[in-house]
Amino acid sequence: MAESDWDTVTVLRKKGPTAAQAKSKQAILAAQRRGEDVETSKKWAAGQNKQHSITKNTAKLDRETEELHHDRVTLEVGKVIQQGRQSKGLTQKDLATKINEKPQVIADYESGRAIPNNQVLGKIERAIGVESSGAHRRPAQC
């Protein structure tokens, strides 16, 4: 009858540290002091906007022999974007916020440094109400 005592609690094992506790700097240092193996690794591209991929195939670039560069947005498209943005009274930061991109993306498109992405260009065109007349699209192959 002593084994069926309702007041005693038997703990078979303790819980390990939670994920948040295991990631803390103190927990890592304590584990190292105890002599445990600790492996830390940084996430690649964590906290960055990497949702847009480059449209030009890298294998295609490898096969090319003469022109080894990515197509860039033309300066005419950059001027159209800049003029449309200024006519709406928006700064580069305001436009970037409006289309959910970084301000550097807008700066790259306006200066002609950006690799054209039709999704981003479409968002810019809708936000400023200007059609860039297809000048950003790849020229027809002859």
PyMOL commands that set and color helices and strands:
alter all, ss='L'
color gray80, all
select helices_A, chain A and resi 2-4+19-23+25-33+58-63+75-87+92-98+103-111+118-128
alter helices_A, ss='H'
color red, helices_A
deselect
rebuild
show_as cartoon
